[in-house]
């Protein structure tokens, strides 16, 4: 409904405003207006049967993937063990932004671009070097780990970099969840997106896999698949 959409957008804006207010109070508010979401067309997340994807299917530690906001742009969809609160982060250029909080009944569902911010490694149909792993030592329960360069990200803190050469957090995908209908939409991004560099680096590979539609915007629906169905092989990483 139009009214519901307006309420959801106001909620996202209020969330960003709260974090911006905290920065202003601490004297850290940047001169440039940072933290504005990069809006893209809404995509309803659906399963293999075409029905809306239910959050009840998500289990902590078991990643799912979909593509957004472009046909070739993979996204991790994760349920974490506990509530995820918004986080104050910055891009490699120092642009501060508010990473979104979790959605769902326990506010524990988040989504992040699955393109590593260092070497732009991503899940392909054949193989993936970036995936969800168990945290080690003092790390959180789950981390997003790229074996290619040993970059590790914290999905419970907006994709914050925990270790490795990654220059910035993973871009967070904004989610709208309709509690009554249990429907989940992807609606935009927050943070440092890497799409231009990604499409330039992998132009030939993406052309071979997807043809000219690789750079097309996501459709009105986006298919959600378990990690094992998205990539045939997930590379193991050393802890």
ChimeraX attribute file (.defattr): number of C-alpha atoms within 10 A of each C-alpha:
attribute: neighborCount
match mode: 1-to-1
recipient: residues
	/A:1	5
	/A:2	7
	/A:3	7
	/A:4	10
	/A:5	12
	/A:6	10
	/A:7	11
	/A:8	16
	/A:9	13
	/A:10	12
	/A:11	13
	/A:12	16
	/A:13	14
	/A:14	12
	/A:15	16
	/A:16	22
	/A:17	15
	/A:18	13
	/A:19	20
	/A:20	22
	/A:21	13
	/A:22	13
	/A:23	16
	/A:24	12
	/A:25	10
	/A:26	9
	/A:27	9
	/A:28	12
	/A:29	17
	/A:30	15
	/A:31	7
	/A:32	8
	/A:33	11
	/A:34	17
	/A:35	22
	/A:36	15
	/A:37	21
	/A:38	14
	/A:39	14
	/A:40	16
	/A:41	15
	/A:42	21
	/A:43	23
	/A:44	22
	/A:45	22
	/A:46	20
	/A:47	16
	/A:48	10
	/A:49	8
	/A:50	12
	/A:51	13
	/A:52	20
	/A:53	22
	/A:54	14
	/A:55	18
	/A:56	10
	/A:57	9
	/A:58	17
	/A:59	14
	/A:60	14
	/A:61	16
	/A:62	16
	/A:63	22
	/A:64	22
	/A:65	25
	/A:66	27
	/A:67	24
	/A:68	29
	/A:69	27
	/A:70	16
	/A:71	17
	/A:72	23
	/A:73	23
	/A:74	20
	/A:75	24
	/A:76	27
	/A:77	24
	/A:78	25
	/A:79	29
	/A:80	23
	/A:81	16
	/A:82	13
	/A:83	17
	/A:84	21
	/A:85	15
	/A:86	18
	/A:87	18
	/A:88	18
	/A:89	21
	/A:90	19
	/A:91	16
	/A:92	14
	/A:93	9
	/A:94	11
	/A:95	16
	/A:96	23
	/A:97	25
	/A:98	24
	/A:99	29
	/A:100	26
	/A:101	22
	/A:102	24
	/A:103	23
	/A:104	20
	/A:105	13
	/A:106	13
	/A:107	15
	/A:108	19
	/A:109	26
	/A:110	24
	/A:111	28
	/A:112	24
	/A:113	28
	/A:114	26
	/A:115	23
	/A:116	29
	/A:117	24
	/A:118	19
	/A:119	16
	/A:120	19
	/A:121	19
	/A:122	22
	/A:123	24
	/A:124	19
	/A:125	13
	/A:126	10
	/A:127	14
	/A:128	22
	/A:129	20
	/A:130	27
	/A:131	22
	/A:132	22
	/A:133	19
	/A:134	13
	/A:135	17
	/A:136	11
	/A:137	7
	/A:138	6
	/A:139	14
	/A:140	16
	/A:141	17
	/A:142	21
	/A:143	24
	/A:144	26
	/A:145	28
	/A:146	30
	/A:147	18
	/A:148	17
	/A:149	16
	/A:150	18
	/A:151	22
	/A:152	27
	/A:153	28
	/A:154	22
	/A:155	27
	/A:156	26
	/A:157	20
	/A:158	29
	/A:159	25
	/A:160	23
	/A:161	23
	/A:162	18
	/A:163	13
	/A:164	14
	/A:165	14
	/A:166	22
	/A:167	15
	/A:168	22
	/A:169	29
	/A:170	29
	/A:171	25
	/A:172	27
	/A:173	27
	/A:174	25
	/A:175	27
	/A:176	21
	/A:177	18
	/A:178	15
	/A:179	12
	/A:180	6
	/A:181	9
	/A:182	14
	/A:183	18
	/A:184	22
	/A:185	21
	/A:186	26
	/A:187	20
	/A:188	19
	/A:189	24
	/A:190	21
	/A:191	27
	/A:192	22
	/A:193	20
	/A:194	17
	/A:195	17
	/A:196	9
	/A:197	12
	/A:198	20
	/A:199	18
	/A:200	10
	/A:201	13
	/A:202	13
	/A:203	15
	/A:204	11
	/A:205	13
	/A:206	19
	/A:207	15
	/A:208	11
	/A:209	13
	/A:210	12
	/A:211	12
	/A:212	11
	/A:213	14
	/A:214	19
	/A:215	19
	/A:216	13
	/A:217	17
	/A:218	22
	/A:219	16
	/A:220	12
	/A:221	19
	/A:222	24
	/A:223	20
	/A:224	23
	/A:225	20
	/A:226	16
	/A:227	21
	/A:228	14
	/A:229	12
	/A:230	20
	/A:231	16
	/A:232	14
	/A:233	16
	/A:234	18
	/A:235	14
	/A:236	14
	/A:237	14
	/A:238	7
	/A:239	11
